[in-house]
Amino acid sequence: MNTIRQQQRAYQQDLLTDLQAMLQAREMTTVLTADQYGRPALEVMDSRCRMRRIFVHLAFLWFYWGDERDERVTCLRLPAAADRIEAAAREGWREGEQGELGIDLTKILDAHRS
């Protein structure tokens, strides 16, 4: 893994560790982990005992736990982020598979070629 990617992963890990401390102080069940690609993630249990992974999107400085608009919050205000994530977990995570934020470059290229 190159140095830049290592630094990015370390920064993501630091952000998630800080978030974990805040959520645990609120008596939320959390586990710091990594996904199958090695991306740091924080698993958070909701009110129905379902785990959802929270990731860090560095380009936008978001914590996100799905692909819907209400499933992301800025990393820049950690207490506010913890409030939002706690509220979402207490309401219960959205039904279905966890969505993934990403940019499909093929769609952008196809649109440009048209």
C-alpha positions as CSV (number, residue, x, y, z in Angstrom):
1,M,0.0,0.0,0.0
2,N,1.4,3.4,-0.9
3,T,2.2,6.1,1.6
4,I,-0.8,8.4,0.7
5,R,-3.2,5.5,1.0
6,Q,-1.7,4.6,4.4
7,Q,-2.1,8.2,5.6
8,Q,-5.7,8.3,4.4
9,R,-6.5,5.0,6.2
10,A,-4.8,6.3,9.4
11,Y,-6.8,9.5,9.2
12,Q,-10.1,7.6,8.7
13,Q,-9.1,5.3,11.6
14,D,-8.5,8.4,13.8
15,L,-11.8,10.0,12.9
16,L,-13.7,6.7,13.6
17,T,-11.9,6.2,16.9
18,D,-12.9,9.6,18.1
19,L,-16.5,9.0,16.9
20,Q,-16.5,5.6,18.7
21,A,-15.4,7.3,22.0
22,M,-18.3,9.7,21.7
23,L,-20.9,7.1,20.9
24,Q,-19.7,4.7,23.7
25,A,-20.0,7.6,26.2
26,R,-23.6,7.7,25.1
27,E,-23.9,3.9,25.9
28,M,-24.0,2.9,22.2
29,T,-22.6,-0.5,21.2
30,T,-19.8,0.0,18.7
31,V,-16.9,-2.1,17.2
32,L,-14.0,-0.7,15.3
33,T,-13.3,-2.9,12.3
34,A,-12.4,-2.9,8.6
35,D,-14.3,-4.1,5.5
36,Q,-13.2,-6.7,3.0
37,Y,-11.2,-3.9,1.2
38,G,-9.3,-2.9,4.3
39,R,-11.3,0.3,4.8
40,P,-11.7,1.3,8.4
41,A,-15.3,1.2,9.6
42,L,-17.2,1.6,12.8
43,E,-20.0,-0.9,13.4
44,V,-22.8,0.6,15.4
45,M,-25.8,-1.3,16.8
46,D,-29.3,0.2,16.4
47,S,-32.3,-0.1,18.7
48,R,-33.3,-3.4,17.0
49,C,-29.8,-4.9,17.6
50,R,-28.8,-4.6,13.9
51,M,-25.3,-3.5,13.1
52,R,-24.5,-1.0,10.4
53,R,-21.0,0.1,9.3
54,I,-20.1,3.8,9.4
55,F,-17.3,4.8,7.0
56,V,-15.4,8.0,6.3
57,H,-15.6,9.6,2.9
58,L,-12.4,11.8,2.8
59,A,-13.2,13.7,-0.4
60,F,-16.3,15.2,1.3
61,L,-15.3,14.7,4.9
62,W,-18.5,12.8,5.7
63,F,-19.3,9.9,8.0
64,Y,-21.8,7.8,6.1
65,W,-23.7,4.6,6.7
66,G,-25.6,4.3,3.5
67,D,-26.2,6.0,0.1
68,E,-29.3,8.1,1.0
69,R,-29.1,11.8,1.7
70,D,-30.0,11.4,5.4
71,E,-27.3,8.7,5.9
72,R,-24.3,11.0,6.0
73,V,-23.0,13.8,8.2
74,T,-20.0,16.0,8.2
75,C,-16.9,14.9,10.1
76,L,-15.9,18.5,10.8
77,R,-18.3,18.8,13.8
78,L,-17.8,15.6,15.7
79,P,-20.4,16.3,18.5
80,A,-23.1,17.1,15.9
81,A,-22.1,14.0,13.9
82,A,-22.4,11.8,17.0
83,D,-25.8,13.3,17.7
84,R,-27.0,12.5,14.2
85,I,-25.6,9.0,14.2
86,E,-27.0,8.3,17.7
87,A,-30.5,9.5,16.6
88,A,-30.4,7.4,13.4
89,A,-29.4,4.3,15.4
90,R,-32.0,4.9,18.1
91,E,-34.7,5.2,15.3
92,G,-33.3,2.0,13.7
93,W,-31.3,1.7,10.6
94,R,-33.2,1.7,7.3
95,E,-34.4,-1.7,6.1
96,G,-32.5,-3.5,3.4
97,E,-28.9,-3.7,2.4
98,Q,-26.5,-0.9,3.4
99,G,-25.9,1.3,0.4
100,E,-22.4,2.4,-0.7
101,L,-21.4,5.9,-1.7
102,G,-19.3,5.9,-4.8
103,I,-18.7,7.6,-8.1
104,D,-19.3,5.5,-11.2
105,L,-16.8,7.0,-13.6
106,T,-18.2,5.0,-16.5
107,K,-21.4,6.9,-16.3
108,I,-19.5,10.2,-16.3
109,L,-17.4,9.1,-19.3
110,D,-20.5,7.8,-21.2
111,A,-22.3,11.1,-20.6
112,H,-19.3,13.0,-21.8
113,R,-19.1,10.9,-25.0
114,S,-22.7,11.5,-25.9
